[in-house]
Amino acid sequence: MARSGLAGAVRVARWADATLGPGRAGATADGKATLSDATAERAARELGLTVAQVRADWDTARLAGLVEVHGDSARPGWRLRAWDRDDSAVLRGWVALFDAWSLAHPEPAGHEPAAVAEVVSAMPQVLSFLQLSAGPVPLAQLLDLLEQRVTELRTERCEVPYGPRPEPETPAAAGDAPLAPLLDWALHALASVGALTCGDGQATLTPLGSWAVWVKLEQICVAAQSPAGNIERSAEDMLRGCAQLRPNAARAEYRAWLAARPVGSAVAELLAAARGDDALLRGLAFEALRVVGAPAEPDVRAVLDEPTLRPYALLWLAEHDGADPEDAHEVLTREEATWLWVDTAAAVADHGEAPMLVRHLESAVQPTVPALLDEVRAVGHPRTVQVLVALAAAHPDPALAKAVRRAAFQVHTGGS
């Protein structure tokens, strides 16, 4: 159902990708990825559509994330790239469109922006009622519910009228006149994205709409079940709060934190935390990105040129493409694997215990400690000296500890 509902948007997005290509002039008109008249007319001719249909499908493609706006240009989003092979990309695209229902259908003219905003804020409760009803609901009942919710929103803002109070009005005069057309707009906007059907004086959620509302309710429940209370914290603080948790508990925290914010900004914040000096946060950030899954792929690919993040990104992408986590390290070069070993050792040295650092030697790709020390010195990790000093202090073998201290001294002095 999601595929069929977005078929037109996919067609126009693929046409633009194949015909225009990246960086072509004249594709958009206003720096907001709105199609220029010439481009829209060309698409209409080549696709056998009207210009209005092309523009409508293009707008849907943008709202569904099939097309992403970057500066003054548009390019295919990850959902378009994954469309044929990943059902979750299709569903995420439709949910993005569902979330943007108020932009998909223009609101009626002549209404105060504040009133429109109140209706948009109240519609989740109306949708929840439709979902719980599991069938047609009369529009009069939905209007009554909308009026109640809008009144609650105004009360929460303490909107107390000043001056002489007017005579009480009938419910119809007080509420129906301003809200009825806005309810009609909201229902038709939701119908335009495939979330419900509206007719014969009643509205009914489609199966896809019912599923979407259920997903939103589940996200709210997940966000409310954060035992460590990290939902409102920054990515860096959230990751620090998860450092001492067991893996399953940490993943639950990641899910709760992610459910409370847009995917794009969450991924950007996690990668910013990964770029910091704390190697532990770097590893945890990519664990959180594993919870994000496919939507993080373009951003993870974009950091492959950053030496600090490259090994983590390569492992993430290998696992995302289906590699067994135990075999994913095979995508790393020897140098990248050594750099990652030092970075992980730095995390252990900063936040772990001495026996953990000694055990970390077993994870090195080099067959002997002298070979490891030679390659560690060559890899140029900024924490190399500190890691080697900590390892020398922790290792129970005096001879090996001496060799490690010598290696640390050589790195520190620039000797060989």
C-alpha atoms as a printed R data frame, in Angstrom:
    type eleno elety resid chain resno       x       y       z
1   ATOM     1    CA   MET     A     1   0.000   0.000   0.000
2   ATOM     2    CA   ALA     A     2   2.864   2.377   0.812
3   ATOM     3    CA   ARG     A     3   4.587   1.487  -2.462
4   ATOM     4    CA   SER     A     4   1.478   2.154  -4.536
5   ATOM     5    CA   GLY     A     5   0.757   5.411  -2.714
6   ATOM     6    CA   LEU     A     6   4.251   6.720  -3.436
7   ATOM     7    CA   ALA     A     7   4.612   5.258  -6.942
8   ATOM     8    CA   GLY     A     8   4.104   8.624  -8.651
9   ATOM     9    CA   ALA     A     9   6.643  10.328  -6.410
10  ATOM    10    CA   VAL     A    10   9.179   7.567  -7.053
11  ATOM    11    CA   ARG     A    11   8.675   7.868 -10.819
12  ATOM    12    CA   VAL     A    12   9.320  11.616 -10.861
13  ATOM    13    CA   ALA     A    13  12.288  11.316  -8.476
14  ATOM    14    CA   ARG     A    14  13.878   8.616 -10.633
15  ATOM    15    CA   TRP     A    15  13.261  10.678 -13.757
16  ATOM    16    CA   ALA     A    16  15.036  13.624 -12.160
17  ATOM    17    CA   ASP     A    17  17.919  11.422 -11.026
18  ATOM    18    CA   ALA     A    18  18.415   9.862 -14.462
19  ATOM    19    CA   THR     A    19  17.696  12.896 -16.622
20  ATOM    20    CA   LEU     A    20  19.049  15.844 -14.718
21  ATOM    21    CA   GLY     A    21  21.906  14.334 -12.760
22  ATOM    22    CA   PRO     A    22  23.716  16.121  -9.930
23  ATOM    23    CA   GLY     A    23  24.642  19.735 -10.294
24  ATOM    24    CA   ARG     A    24  22.712  20.479 -13.477
25  ATOM    25    CA   ALA     A    25  21.532  24.043 -13.865
26  ATOM    26    CA   GLY     A    26  17.885  24.898 -14.311
27  ATOM    27    CA   ALA     A    27  16.398  22.004 -12.388
28  ATOM    28    CA   THR     A    28  15.039  24.090  -9.539
29  ATOM    29    CA   ALA     A    29  13.676  27.568  -9.335
30  ATOM    30    CA   ASP     A    30  14.114  29.022  -5.879
31  ATOM    31    CA   GLY     A    31  16.901  27.432  -3.868
32  ATOM    32    CA   LYS     A    32  14.316  25.224  -2.173
33  ATOM    33    CA   ALA     A    33  14.322  22.462  -4.805
34  ATOM    34    CA   THR     A    34  11.074  23.662  -6.360
35  ATOM    35    CA   LEU     A    35  11.049  22.543  -9.997
36  ATOM    36    CA   SER     A    36  11.537  25.298 -12.538
37  ATOM    37    CA   ASP     A    37   8.826  25.735 -15.151
38  ATOM    38    CA   ALA     A    38  11.077  24.376 -17.904
39  ATOM    39    CA   THR     A    39  11.995  21.277 -15.908
40  ATOM    40    CA   ALA     A    40   8.400  20.582 -14.882
41  ATOM    41    CA   GLU     A    41   7.222  20.911 -18.490
42  ATOM    42    CA   ARG     A    42   9.978  18.615 -19.721
43  ATOM    43    CA   ALA     A    43   9.116  16.012 -17.100
44  ATOM    44    CA   ALA     A    44   5.429  16.224 -18.006
45  ATOM    45    CA   ARG     A    45   6.215  15.608 -21.690
46  ATOM    46    CA   GLU     A    46   8.559  12.694 -21.074
47  ATOM    47    CA   LEU     A    47   6.427  11.005 -18.406
48  ATOM    48    CA   GLY     A    48   3.052  11.599 -20.054
49  ATOM    49    CA   LEU     A    49   1.723  13.657 -17.139
50  ATOM    50    CA   THR     A    50   0.370  17.136 -16.612
51  ATOM    51    CA   VAL     A    51   2.622  19.794 -15.139
52  ATOM    52    CA   ALA     A    52   0.366  19.880 -12.066
53  ATOM    53    CA   GLN     A    53   0.824  16.127 -11.569
54  ATOM    54    CA   VAL     A    54   4.600  16.442 -11.889
55  ATOM    55    CA   ARG     A    55   4.737  19.225  -9.327
56  ATOM    56    CA   ALA     A    56   2.459  17.331  -6.919
57  ATOM    57    CA   ASP     A    57   4.536  14.152  -7.221
58  ATOM    58    CA   TRP     A    58   7.774  16.135  -6.807
59  ATOM    59    CA   ASP     A    59   6.478  17.755  -3.626
60  ATOM    60    CA   THR     A    60   5.474  14.327  -2.324
61  ATOM    61    CA   ALA     A    61   8.939  12.997  -3.158
62  ATOM    62    CA   ARG     A    62  10.527  15.760  -1.094
63  ATOM    63    CA   LEU     A    63   8.213  15.226   1.865
64  ATOM    64    CA   ALA     A    64   8.814  11.453   1.787
65  ATOM    65    CA   GLY     A    65  12.594  11.827   1.677
66  ATOM    66    CA   LEU     A    66  12.888  10.339  -1.804
67  ATOM    67    CA   VAL     A    67  14.511  13.623  -2.758
68  ATOM    68    CA   GLU     A    68  16.707  15.523  -0.314
69  ATOM    69    CA   VAL     A    69  17.397  19.253  -0.480
70  ATOM    70    CA   HIS     A    70  21.015  20.284   0.034
71  ATOM    71    CA   GLY     A    71  21.628  24.001  -0.225
72  ATOM    72    CA   ASP     A    72  20.235  25.144  -3.561
73  ATOM    73    CA   SER     A    73  20.066  21.690  -5.145
74  ATOM    74    CA   ALA     A    74  18.193  18.419  -4.755
75  ATOM    75    CA   ARG     A    75  19.542  14.891  -4.952
76  ATOM    76    CA   PRO     A    76  18.164  11.376  -4.498
77  ATOM    77    CA   GLY     A    77  17.643  10.362  -0.889
78  ATOM    78    CA   TRP     A    78  18.681   7.015   0.590
79  ATOM    79    CA   ARG     A    79  15.062   5.854   0.448
80  ATOM    80    CA   LEU     A    80  15.025   6.135  -3.335
81  ATOM    81    CA   ARG     A    81  18.306   4.213  -3.587
82  ATOM    82    CA   ALA     A    82  16.975   1.465  -1.307
83  ATOM    83    CA   TRP     A    83  13.420   1.453  -2.683
84  ATOM    84    CA   ASP     A    84  13.500  -1.856  -4.547
85  ATOM    85    CA   ARG     A    85  15.445  -3.855  -1.969
86  ATOM    86    CA   ASP     A    86  14.342  -2.525   1.400
87  ATOM    87    CA   ASP     A    87  10.710  -2.514   2.524
88  ATOM    88    CA   SER     A    88  11.655  -0.502   5.604
89  ATOM    89    CA   ALA     A    89  12.803   2.335   3.312
90  ATOM    90    CA   VAL     A    90   9.338   2.363   1.744
91  ATOM    91    CA   LEU     A    91   7.578   2.424   5.103
92  ATOM    92    CA   ARG     A    92   9.889   5.102   6.497
93  ATOM    93    CA   GLY     A    93   9.242   7.196   3.416
94  ATOM    94    CA   TRP     A    94   5.510   6.928   3.872
95  ATOM    95    CA   VAL     A    95   5.738   7.709   7.595
96  ATOM    96    CA   ALA     A    96   7.745  10.834   6.718
97  ATOM    97    CA   LEU     A    97   4.923  11.845   4.369
98  ATOM    98    CA   PHE     A    98   2.370  11.050   7.063
99  ATOM    99    CA   ASP     A    99   4.249  13.266   9.524
100 ATOM   100    CA   ALA     A   100   4.150  16.089   6.949
101 ATOM   101    CA   TRP     A   101   0.420  15.819   6.210
102 ATOM   102    CA   SER     A   102  -0.182  19.480   7.068
103 ATOM   103    CA   LEU     A   103   2.257  20.488   4.302
104 ATOM   104    CA   ALA     A   104   0.860  18.098   1.707
105 ATOM   105    CA   HIS     A   105  -2.468  19.922   1.342
106 ATOM   106    CA   PRO     A   106  -2.781  23.746   1.613
107 ATOM   107    CA   GLU     A   107  -4.883  24.952   4.535
108 ATOM   108    CA   PRO     A   108  -8.001  26.971   3.750
109 ATOM   109    CA   ALA     A   109  -7.514  30.696   3.343
110 ATOM   110    CA   GLY     A   110  -8.753  33.193   5.882
111 ATOM   111    CA   HIS     A   111  -7.805  31.353   9.082
112 ATOM   112    CA   GLU     A   112  -5.461  32.651  11.721
113 ATOM   113    CA   PRO     A   113  -2.097  30.814  11.727
114 ATOM   114    CA   ALA     A   114  -2.536  30.216  15.466
115 ATOM   115    CA   ALA     A   115  -5.809  28.390  14.860
116 ATOM   116    CA   VAL     A   116  -4.217  26.230  12.160
117 ATOM   117    CA   ALA     A   117  -1.327  25.413  14.504
118 ATOM   118    CA   GLU     A   118  -3.789  24.435  17.251
119 ATOM   119    CA   VAL     A   119  -5.581  22.022  14.946
120 ATOM   120    CA   VAL     A   120  -2.283  20.484  13.818
121 ATOM   121    CA   SER     A   121  -1.289  20.033  17.464
122 ATOM   122    CA   ALA     A   122  -4.671  18.493  18.313
123 ATOM   123    CA   MET     A   123  -4.845  16.009  15.436
124 ATOM   124    CA   PRO     A   124  -2.681  13.289  17.065
125 ATOM   125    CA   GLN     A   125  -5.405  12.832  19.676
126 ATOM   126    CA   VAL     A   126  -8.055  12.700  16.950
127 ATOM   127    CA   LEU     A   127  -6.011  10.103  15.060
128 ATOM   128    CA   SER     A   128  -5.517   8.062  18.223
129 ATOM   129    CA   PHE     A   129  -9.286   8.042  18.744
130 ATOM   130    CA   LEU     A   130  -9.788   6.872  15.164
131 ATOM   131    CA   GLN     A   131  -7.233   4.137  15.690
132 ATOM   132    CA   LEU     A   132  -8.858   2.929  18.891
133 ATOM   133    CA   SER     A   133 -12.292   3.009  17.251
134 ATOM   134    CA   ALA     A   134 -11.080   0.590  14.540
135 ATOM   135    CA   GLY     A   135 -13.835   1.696  12.174
136 ATOM   136    CA   PRO     A   136 -15.803   4.670  10.826
137 ATOM   137    CA   VAL     A   137 -16.303   7.622  13.185
138 ATOM   138    CA   PRO     A   138 -18.906  10.375  12.545
139 ATOM   139    CA   LEU     A   139 -17.415  13.748  11.709
140 ATOM   140    CA   ALA     A   140 -19.548  15.387  14.394
141 ATOM   141    CA   GLN     A   141 -17.876  13.221  17.020
142 ATOM   142    CA   LEU     A   142 -14.427  14.088  15.681
143 ATOM   143    CA   LEU     A   143 -15.301  17.779  15.697
144 ATOM   144    CA   ASP     A   144 -16.374  17.542  19.336
145 ATOM   145    CA   LEU     A   145 -13.094  15.834  20.219
146 ATOM   146    CA   LEU     A   146 -11.109  18.449  18.288
147 ATOM   147    CA   GLU     A   147 -12.875  21.280  20.113
148 ATOM   148    CA   GLN     A   148 -12.129  19.690  23.466
149 ATOM   149    CA   ARG     A   149  -8.447  19.237  22.632
150 ATOM   150    CA   VAL     A   150  -8.062  22.782  21.319
151 ATOM   151    CA   THR     A   151  -9.699  24.095  24.506
152 ATOM   152    CA   GLU     A   152  -7.204  22.062  26.554
153 ATOM   153    CA   LEU     A   153  -4.304  23.499  24.577
154 ATOM   154    CA   ARG     A   154  -5.524  27.036  25.191
155 ATOM   155    CA   THR     A   155  -6.004  26.309  28.893
156 ATOM   156    CA   GLU     A   156  -2.484  24.917  29.136
157 ATOM   157    CA   ARG     A   157  -1.222  28.223  27.733
158 ATOM   158    CA   CYS     A   158  -3.355  30.073  30.293
159 ATOM   159    CA   GLU     A   159  -5.184  32.065  27.659
160 ATOM   160    CA   VAL     A   160  -7.574  33.933  29.953
161 ATOM   161    CA   PRO     A   161  -9.576  36.633  28.152
162 ATOM   162    CA   TYR     A   162  -9.357  40.178  29.486
163 ATOM   163    CA   GLY     A   163 -12.119  42.786  29.683
164 ATOM   164    CA   PRO     A   164 -15.888  42.291  29.837
165 ATOM   165    CA   ARG     A   165 -16.885  38.715  29.100
166 ATOM   166    CA   PRO     A   166 -19.369  38.254  26.256
167 ATOM   167    CA   GLU     A   167 -22.628  36.444  26.663
168 ATOM   168    CA   PRO     A   168 -22.204  32.648  26.528
169 ATOM   169    CA   GLU     A   169 -22.642  31.294  23.040
170 ATOM   170    CA   THR     A   170 -24.137  28.033  21.978
171 ATOM   171    CA   PRO     A   171 -21.632  25.270  21.321
172 ATOM   172    CA   ALA     A   172 -22.248  25.555  17.608
173 ATOM   173    CA   ALA     A   173 -21.639  29.291  17.556
174 ATOM   174    CA   ALA     A   174 -18.607  29.056  19.837
175 ATOM   175    CA   GLY     A   175 -16.736  26.199  18.250
176 ATOM   176    CA   ASP     A   176 -18.163  24.714  15.064
177 ATOM   177    CA   ALA     A   177 -17.860  27.806  12.910
178 ATOM   178    CA   PRO     A   178 -14.099  28.272  13.237
179 ATOM   179    CA   LEU     A   179 -13.011  24.644  13.652
180 ATOM   180    CA   ALA     A   180 -15.271  22.736  11.257
181 ATOM   181    CA   PRO     A   181 -13.506  23.914   8.087
182 ATOM   182    CA   LEU     A   182 -10.116  23.264   9.677
183 ATOM   183    CA   LEU     A   183 -11.162  19.748  10.632
184 ATOM   184    CA   ASP     A   184 -12.333  19.237   7.072
185 ATOM   185    CA   TRP     A   185  -8.951  20.457   5.815
186 ATOM   186    CA   ALA     A   186  -7.028  18.204   8.207
187 ATOM   187    CA   LEU     A   187  -9.023  15.108   7.272
188 ATOM   188    CA   HIS     A   188  -8.660  15.743   3.556
189 ATOM   189    CA   ALA     A   189  -4.941  16.401   3.962
190 ATOM   190    CA   LEU     A   190  -4.565  13.094   5.797
191 ATOM   191    CA   ALA     A   191  -6.642  11.419   3.108
192 ATOM   192    CA   SER     A   192  -4.352  12.865   0.438
193 ATOM   193    CA   VAL     A   193  -1.372  11.021   1.957
194 ATOM   194    CA   GLY     A   194  -3.331   7.778   2.290
195 ATOM   195    CA   ALA     A   195  -3.827   7.796   6.064
196 ATOM   196    CA   LEU     A   196  -7.632   7.762   6.059
197 ATOM   197    CA   THR     A   197 -10.762   7.856   3.951
198 ATOM   198    CA   CYS     A   198 -13.461  10.458   4.368
199 ATOM   199    CA   GLY     A   199 -17.045  10.384   3.093
200 ATOM   200    CA   ASP     A   200 -20.717  10.014   4.013
201 ATOM   201    CA   GLY     A   201 -20.185  12.150   7.091
202 ATOM   202    CA   GLN     A   202 -17.540   9.912   8.645
203 ATOM   203    CA   ALA     A   203 -13.822   9.153   8.592
204 ATOM   204    CA   THR     A   204 -11.958   5.848   8.756
205 ATOM   205    CA   LEU     A   205  -8.266   5.149   9.092
206 ATOM   206    CA   THR     A   206  -6.760   3.070   6.319
207 ATOM   207    CA   PRO     A   207  -4.740   0.011   7.395
208 ATOM   208    CA   LEU     A   208  -1.592   2.010   6.651
209 ATOM   209    CA   GLY     A   209  -2.850   4.968   8.677
210 ATOM   210    CA   SER     A   210  -3.762   2.702  11.594
211 ATOM   211    CA   TRP     A   211  -0.292   1.171  11.491
212 ATOM   212    CA   ALA     A   212   1.353   4.608  11.427
213 ATOM   213    CA   VAL     A   213  -0.610   5.798  14.465
214 ATOM   214    CA   TRP     A   214   0.323   2.609  16.286
215 ATOM   215    CA   VAL     A   215   3.999   3.205  15.451
216 ATOM   216    CA   LYS     A   216   3.799   6.747  16.823
217 ATOM   217    CA   LEU     A   217   2.170   5.527  20.033
218 ATOM   218    CA   GLU     A   218   4.852   2.867  20.370
219 ATOM   219    CA   GLN     A   219   7.568   5.512  19.952
220 ATOM   220    CA   ILE     A   220   6.001   7.569  22.719
221 ATOM   221    CA   CYS     A   221   5.954   4.506  24.962
222 ATOM   222    CA   VAL     A   222   9.581   3.690  24.131
223 ATOM   223    CA   ALA     A   223  10.639   7.260  24.868
224 ATOM   224    CA   ALA     A   224   8.810   7.115  28.189
225 ATOM   225    CA   GLN     A   225  10.625   3.930  29.222
226 ATOM   226    CA   SER     A   226  14.108   5.359  29.518
227 ATOM   227    CA   PRO     A   227  15.232   4.113  32.937
228 ATOM   228    CA   ALA     A   228  18.428   6.156  32.874
229 ATOM   229    CA   GLY     A   229  16.624   9.383  31.970
230 ATOM   230    CA   ASN     A   230  18.740  10.291  28.946
231 ATOM   231    CA   ILE     A   231  16.006  11.377  26.552
232 ATOM   232    CA   GLU     A   232  16.511  15.128  26.868
233 ATOM   233    CA   ARG     A   233  20.297  15.033  27.119
234 ATOM   234    CA   SER     A   234  22.753  15.758  24.323
235 ATOM   235    CA   ALA     A   235  24.185  12.851  22.362
236 ATOM   236    CA   GLU     A   236  27.491  13.115  24.207
237 ATOM   237    CA   ASP     A   237  25.864  13.135  27.633
238 ATOM   238    CA   MET     A   238  23.504  10.324  26.628
239 ATOM   239    CA   LEU     A   239  26.424   8.172  25.485
240 ATOM   240    CA   ARG     A   240  28.308   8.840  28.702
241 ATOM   241    CA   GLY     A   241  25.207   7.831  30.619
242 ATOM   242    CA   CYS     A   242  25.101   4.550  28.681
243 ATOM   243    CA   ALA     A   243  28.798   3.732  29.154
244 ATOM   244    CA   GLN     A   244  28.219   1.594  32.262
245 ATOM   245    CA   LEU     A   245  25.059  -0.119  31.039
246 ATOM   246    CA   ARG     A   246  24.862  -3.658  29.717
247 ATOM   247    CA   PRO     A   247  24.465  -3.875  25.920
248 ATOM   248    CA   ASN     A   248  20.716  -4.564  25.945
249 ATOM   249    CA   ALA     A   249  20.036  -1.754  28.418
250 ATOM   250    CA   ALA     A   250  22.209   0.622  26.393
251 ATOM   251    CA   ARG     A   251  20.332  -0.221  23.189
252 ATOM   252    CA   ALA     A   252  17.051   0.498  24.967
253 ATOM   253    CA   GLU     A   253  18.427   3.916  25.906
254 ATOM   254    CA   TYR     A   254  19.549   4.554  22.338
255 ATOM   255    CA   ARG     A   255  16.085   3.664  21.034
256 ATOM   256    CA   ALA     A   256  14.390   5.963  23.546
257 ATOM   257    CA   TRP     A   257  16.758   8.839  22.750
258 ATOM   258    CA   LEU     A   258  16.296   8.370  19.004
259 ATOM   259    CA   ALA     A   259  12.505   8.132  19.276
260 ATOM   260    CA   ALA     A   260  12.413  11.605  20.796
261 ATOM   261    CA   ARG     A   261  14.090  13.460  17.906
262 ATOM   262    CA   PRO     A   262  14.230  13.573  14.081
263 ATOM   263    CA   VAL     A   263  16.497  10.922  12.576
264 ATOM   264    CA   GLY     A   264  18.622  13.371  10.585
265 ATOM   265    CA   SER     A   265  19.527  15.610  13.504
266 ATOM   266    CA   ALA     A   266  20.072  12.592  15.794
267 ATOM   267    CA   VAL     A   267  22.553  11.028  13.362
268 ATOM   268    CA   ALA     A   268  24.388  14.341  12.954
269 ATOM   269    CA   GLU     A   269  24.619  14.740  16.737
270 ATOM   270    CA   LEU     A   270  25.943  11.201  17.200
271 ATOM   271    CA   LEU     A   271  28.626  11.711  14.558
272 ATOM   272    CA   ALA     A   272  29.615  15.013  16.166
273 ATOM   273    CA   ALA     A   273  30.071  13.161  19.468
274 ATOM   274    CA   ALA     A   274  32.146  10.517  17.666
275 ATOM   275    CA   ARG     A   275  34.535  13.194  16.394
276 ATOM   276    CA   GLY     A   276  35.520  14.186  19.932
277 ATOM   277    CA   ASP     A   277  38.615  13.177  21.879
278 ATOM   278    CA   ASP     A   278  36.920  10.430  23.902
279 ATOM   279    CA   ALA     A   279  37.427   7.105  22.102
280 ATOM   280    CA   LEU     A   280  34.777   5.420  24.246
281 ATOM   281    CA   LEU     A   281  32.122   7.827  22.945
282 ATOM   282    CA   ARG     A   282  33.299   7.122  19.410
283 ATOM   283    CA   GLY     A   283  32.587   3.427  19.774
284 ATOM   284    CA   LEU     A   284  29.284   4.004  21.575
285 ATOM   285    CA   ALA     A   285  28.146   6.514  18.962
286 ATOM   286    CA   PHE     A   286  28.479   3.879  16.254
287 ATOM   287    CA   GLU     A   287  26.637   1.374  18.446
288 ATOM   288    CA   ALA     A   288  23.786   3.897  18.624
289 ATOM   289    CA   LEU     A   289  23.996   4.340  14.841
290 ATOM   290    CA   ARG     A   290  23.492   0.578  14.491
291 ATOM   291    CA   VAL     A   291  20.148   1.082  16.205
292 ATOM   292    CA   VAL     A   292  19.313   3.807  13.660
293 ATOM   293    CA   GLY     A   293  19.995   1.423  10.778
294 ATOM   294    CA   ALA     A   294  19.508   2.279   7.105
295 ATOM   295    CA   PRO     A   295  18.610   5.991   7.496
296 ATOM   296    CA   ALA     A   296  22.125   6.614   8.816
297 ATOM   297    CA   GLU     A   297  23.852   5.074   5.785
298 ATOM   298    CA   PRO     A   298  24.443   8.263   3.712
299 ATOM   299    CA   ASP     A   299  25.892  10.117   6.700
300 ATOM   300    CA   VAL     A   300  28.092   7.177   7.684
301 ATOM   301    CA   ARG     A   301  29.399   6.891   4.117
302 ATOM   302    CA   ALA     A   302  30.118  10.599   4.143
303 ATOM   303    CA   VAL     A   303  32.645  10.239   7.006
304 ATOM   304    CA   LEU     A   304  34.780   7.583   5.275
305 ATOM   305    CA   ASP     A   305  37.302  10.302   4.412
306 ATOM   306    CA   GLU     A   306  37.757  11.217   8.075
307 ATOM   307    CA   PRO     A   307  40.656   9.105   9.442
308 ATOM   308    CA   THR     A   308  39.310   9.157  12.986
309 ATOM   309    CA   LEU     A   309  35.943   7.734  11.969
310 ATOM   310    CA   ARG     A   310  36.852   5.665   8.907
311 ATOM   311    CA   PRO     A   311  37.462   2.274  10.637
312 ATOM   312    CA   TYR     A   312  34.211   2.568  12.589
313 ATOM   313    CA   ALA     A   313  32.309   3.605   9.472
314 ATOM   314    CA   LEU     A   314  33.735   0.706   7.441
315 ATOM   315    CA   LEU     A   315  32.671  -1.805  10.082
316 ATOM   316    CA   TRP     A   316  29.217  -0.213  10.333
317 ATOM   317    CA   LEU     A   317  28.717  -0.358   6.571
318 ATOM   318    CA   ALA     A   318  29.952  -3.953   6.347
319 ATOM   319    CA   GLU     A   319  27.471  -5.056   8.994
320 ATOM   320    CA   HIS     A   320  24.729  -2.989   7.388
321 ATOM   321    CA   ASP     A   321  25.412  -4.790   4.096
322 ATOM   322    CA   GLY     A   322  24.961  -8.140   5.799
323 ATOM   323    CA   ALA     A   323  28.425  -9.149   6.959
324 ATOM   324    CA   ASP     A   324  28.652 -11.181  10.149
325 ATOM   325    CA   PRO     A   325  29.878  -8.876  12.948
326 ATOM   326    CA   GLU     A   326  32.673 -11.356  13.705
327 ATOM   327    CA   ASP     A   327  33.898 -11.171  10.101
328 ATOM   328    CA   ALA     A   328  33.281  -7.458   9.458
329 ATOM   329    CA   HIS     A   329  36.859  -6.572  10.473
330 ATOM   330    CA   GLU     A   330  38.032  -8.157   7.213
331 ATOM   331    CA   VAL     A   331  37.026  -4.959   5.378
332 ATOM   332    CA   LEU     A   332  39.773  -3.051   7.229
333 ATOM   333    CA   THR     A   333  43.314  -2.737   5.989
334 ATOM   334    CA   ARG     A   334  46.063  -3.775   8.388
335 ATOM   335    CA   GLU     A   335  46.759  -0.104   9.125
336 ATOM   336    CA   GLU     A   336  43.083   0.668   9.768
337 ATOM   337    CA   ALA     A   337  42.761  -2.343  12.051
338 ATOM   338    CA   THR     A   338  45.832  -1.228  14.017
339 ATOM   339    CA   TRP     A   339  44.519   2.315  14.302
340 ATOM   340    CA   LEU     A   340  41.214   0.927  15.615
341 ATOM   341    CA   TRP     A   341  43.075  -1.254  18.112
342 ATOM   342    CA   VAL     A   342  44.865   1.790  19.522
343 ATOM   343    CA   ASP     A   343  41.632   3.812  19.633
344 ATOM   344    CA   THR     A   344  39.815   1.030  21.465
345 ATOM   345    CA   ALA     A   345  42.756   0.634  23.829
346 ATOM   346    CA   ALA     A   346  42.532   4.350  24.579
347 ATOM   347    CA   ALA     A   347  38.878   3.892  25.547
348 ATOM   348    CA   VAL     A   348  39.800   0.992  27.815
349 ATOM   349    CA   ALA     A   349  42.684   2.936  29.372
350 ATOM   350    CA   ASP     A   350  40.432   5.911  30.095
351 ATOM   351    CA   HIS     A   351  37.364   4.087  31.328
352 ATOM   352    CA   GLY     A   352  38.229   0.442  31.998
353 ATOM   353    CA   GLU     A   353  40.369  -1.556  34.376
354 ATOM   354    CA   ALA     A   354  43.954  -2.746  33.945
355 ATOM   355    CA   PRO     A   355  43.060  -6.426  33.289
356 ATOM   356    CA   MET     A   356  40.792  -5.301  30.417
357 ATOM   357    CA   LEU     A   357  43.687  -3.494  28.786
358 ATOM   358    CA   VAL     A   358  45.900  -6.577  29.089
359 ATOM   359    CA   ARG     A   359  43.160  -8.742  27.548
360 ATOM   360    CA   HIS     A   360  42.842  -6.220  24.736
361 ATOM   361    CA   LEU     A   361  46.211  -7.461  23.453
362 ATOM   362    CA   GLU     A   362  44.464 -10.642  22.314
363 ATOM   363    CA   SER     A   363  42.302  -8.697  19.849
364 ATOM   364    CA   ALA     A   364  45.249  -7.350  17.866
365 ATOM   365    CA   VAL     A   365  45.651  -8.642  14.308
366 ATOM   366    CA   GLN     A   366  49.415  -8.909  14.702
367 ATOM   367    CA   PRO     A   367  50.631 -12.389  15.713
368 ATOM   368    CA   THR     A   368  53.268 -11.156  18.184
369 ATOM   369    CA   VAL     A   369  53.646  -8.235  20.570
370 ATOM   370    CA   PRO     A   370  56.844  -6.964  18.833
371 ATOM   371    CA   ALA     A   371  54.964  -6.911  15.508
372 ATOM   372    CA   LEU     A   372  52.089  -5.078  17.154
373 ATOM   373    CA   LEU     A   373  54.427  -2.492  18.679
374 ATOM   374    CA   ASP     A   374  56.152  -1.887  15.332
375 ATOM   375    CA   GLU     A   375  52.831  -1.250  13.569
376 ATOM   376    CA   VAL     A   376  51.365   0.768  16.425
377 ATOM   377    CA   ARG     A   377  54.336   3.120  16.281
378 ATOM   378    CA   ALA     A   378  53.866   3.530  12.541
379 ATOM   379    CA   VAL     A   379  50.123   4.142  12.531
380 ATOM   380    CA   GLY     A   380  50.344   7.602  14.099
381 ATOM   381    CA   HIS     A   381  47.375   7.512  16.470
382 ATOM   382    CA   PRO     A   382  47.473  10.610  18.733
383 ATOM   383    CA   ARG     A   383  46.931   8.488  21.853
384 ATOM   384    CA   THR     A   384  49.671   5.965  21.105
385 ATOM   385    CA   VAL     A   385  52.042   7.058  23.885
386 ATOM   386    CA   GLN     A   386  49.341   7.101  26.561
387 ATOM   387    CA   VAL     A   387  48.046   3.696  25.502
388 ATOM   388    CA   LEU     A   388  51.495   2.105  25.571
389 ATOM   389    CA   VAL     A   389  52.335   3.648  28.931
390 ATOM   390    CA   ALA     A   390  49.068   2.371  30.412
391 ATOM   391    CA   LEU     A   391  49.622  -1.092  28.918
392 ATOM   392    CA   ALA     A   392  53.148  -1.254  30.300
393 ATOM   393    CA   ALA     A   393  51.901  -0.308  33.753
394 ATOM   394    CA   ALA     A   394  49.145  -2.928  33.619
395 ATOM   395    CA   HIS     A   395  50.967  -5.934  32.155
396 ATOM   396    CA   PRO     A   396  52.225  -8.499  34.715
397 ATOM   397    CA   ASP     A   397  55.131  -9.692  32.520
398 ATOM   398    CA   PRO     A   398  58.148  -7.488  33.374
399 ATOM   399    CA   ALA     A   399  59.962  -8.209  30.106
400 ATOM   400    CA   LEU     A   400  56.933  -7.404  27.963
401 ATOM   401    CA   ALA     A   401  56.152  -4.323  30.042
402 ATOM   402    CA   LYS     A   402  59.738  -3.125  29.488
403 ATOM   403    CA   ALA     A   403  59.412  -3.581  25.714
404 ATOM   404    CA   VAL     A   404  56.162  -1.638  25.701
405 ATOM   405    CA   ARG     A   405  57.663   1.194  27.749
406 ATOM   406    CA   ARG     A   406  60.570   1.343  25.301
407 ATOM   407    CA   ALA     A   407  58.130   1.598  22.413
408 ATOM   408    CA   ALA     A   408  56.261   4.398  24.196
409 ATOM   409    CA   PHE     A   409  59.510   6.282  24.736
410 ATOM   410    CA   GLN     A   410  60.464   5.891  21.072
411 ATOM   411    CA   VAL     A   411  57.115   7.232  19.916
412 ATOM   412    CA   HIS     A   412  57.384  10.115  22.377
413 ATOM   413    CA   THR     A   413  60.905  11.094  21.253
414 ATOM   414    CA   GLY     A   414  60.373  10.308  17.602
415 ATOM   415    CA   GLY     A   415  63.064   7.614  17.650
416 ATOM   416    CA   SER     A   416  63.019   4.165  16.081
